[in-house]
Amino acid sequence: MNQLVLNTATIGLVISIIGFEIGVFLRDRYKWPIFNPLLVAIIFVIIVLNAFNIDYDSYYASADNLSYLLTPATVCLAIPLYQQIEQLKKHKGAIFAGISAGVLTSLCTVWVLSMLFQLTHEEYVTLLPKSITTAIGMGLSQESGGYVTITVAVIILTGVLGNM
């Protein structure tokens, strides 16, 4: 019976959604930034996979559908931006300067740390997209020859720490 449940096509999806819902509950109840639903879901998935000895490849194959939803979700971020188009136009110089400074700082930080820790090319390009959306970062890391799973973890960690 245990193998039947673990081999279903949606077990990874169910585990991920339960973890996320636990994260939403904790965030709403305690109002602490550390209870970011995505971070809680990741920790929950790791605990469940280890506790029930579920192979990561089996989990990933059944939760892969969630990654297809990242791109449309990212595109949906354009709606609130469009609604604030006048404010964006009004402050375009400050926005451009802020984005440029952030990008330059991020790239320089990754480069300096890569030199300091003597990272390989694969490790370096894995860290480069740390400050962009997960959907875009996954594609960029894969195209550059990086480790996509580590890129996703770094992007999420950067987002969670930036939100605190």
Residue pairs with C-beta under 8 A, 6 or more apart in sequence:
2 52
5 11
6 52
6 54
6 58
7 58
8 62
9 62
10 62
11 54
11 58
11 59
11 62
12 58
12 59
12 60
12 61
12 62
12 63
12 64
13 62
13 63
13 65
13 66
15 44
15 45
15 48
15 49
15 59
15 63
16 41
16 45
16 63
16 66
18 44
19 40
19 41
19 42
19 43
19 44
19 45
19 48
20 37
20 38
20 40
20 41
21 37
22 40
22 41
22 44
23 35
23 36
23 37
23 38
23 39
23 40
23 41
23 44
24 37
26 32
26 35
26 37
26 40
27 35
27 36
27 37
27 40
33 160
33 163
33 164
34 160
34 164
36 159
36 160
36 163
38 156
38 159
38 160
39 156
39 160
42 153
42 156
45 59
48 54
49 56
49 59
67 138
70 133
70 134
70 135
70 138
71 135
73 135
74 133
74 134
74 135
74 136
77 133
81 88
88 95
102 131
103 131
106 130
106 131
107 128
110 124
110 127
110 128
110 130
111 124
113 119
113 127
114 123
114 124
114 127
119 127
121 145
122 145
122 146
122 147
123 146
123 147
124 146
125 141
125 144
125 145
125 146
126 141
126 146
126 147
126 150
126 151
126 154
127 146
127 151
127 154
128 140
128 141
128 144
128 146
129 136
129 137
129 140
129 141
129 146
129 151
129 155
130 137
130 151
130 154
130 155
130 158
131 155
131 158
132 140
132 155
133 155
134 152
134 155
134 156
137 151
137 152
137 155
138 148
138 151
138 152
140 146
140 151
141 147
141 148
141 151
142 148
